[in-house]
């Protein structure tokens, strides 16, 4: 027993290796913080690239001399440095008025119940599909026509570059999305929908 006490006292007085233990306590959290900052920085970089590509493409589209496929190809070419790692999804919906962007198609609530009733209420078929649409499907697909508003959504899905996602409880993939509303140039006349039942 006395041998154990002597060994304990000797170990308490011995300061060799203390720096190594302190370094281990500081190094691991510091390393994790650096990896997390790298991951957030990469996400911010991809986000700014997606935003910039969307701005450039939207400006090109509003002048009216580009097809939807040309706009998609332009966005993908702007993000080509990430193409092998990033999946790009592009959605374009056009509306005739700002008040309709991202909202249900307008309707006249005949019975004042606050809900669209098919066959009772009159609706404005903005996308021309012959039926009233909620916000998720309202608007026409594509770039629209003269003086229309185009709501662009570009989403980029990509894997994390830091292999700590499982350790930190994060998903293995991440997503960045950019949205923009622009008005097409008035290069022709615009048709407004009539109220239908």
FENVENTA-V662264 format. One line per field, one symbol per residue. ss: DSSP state (2 for helix, 1 for strand, 0 for the rest). psi: psi as a letter, one per 20 degrees, with the letter a starting at -180 (. if undefined). burial: + if it has 24 or more other ideal C-beta (glycine too) atoms within 12 Angstrom, else -. Layout:
ss=???
psi=???
burial=???
//
This chain:
ss=02222222222220000222222222222222222222222222222222222222222222000002222222222202220001111111111002220000001100000000000001110000000000000001100000001111111111100000222200001111111111100000000000110
psi=hhhhgggggghhhoipihhgggghhhgghggggggghgghggghghghgggghggghhghhhijjqrhhhgghgghhhjhiihhhppppppppqqhqhiipjrqqqqonhjkijqpopigqpqonhikjjqpprhhjqqqpaiabpjrppoppppppqqqipkjghhikrqhqrppqpqqpqpqqmiaqppqqqpr.
burial=--------------------------------------+--++--++-+++-++-+++-+++-+-+-+--++-+++-++--+---+-+-+++++++---++--++++--------+----+-+++++----++----+++-++++-++++++++++-+-+++-----------+-+-+-+++++--------+----
//
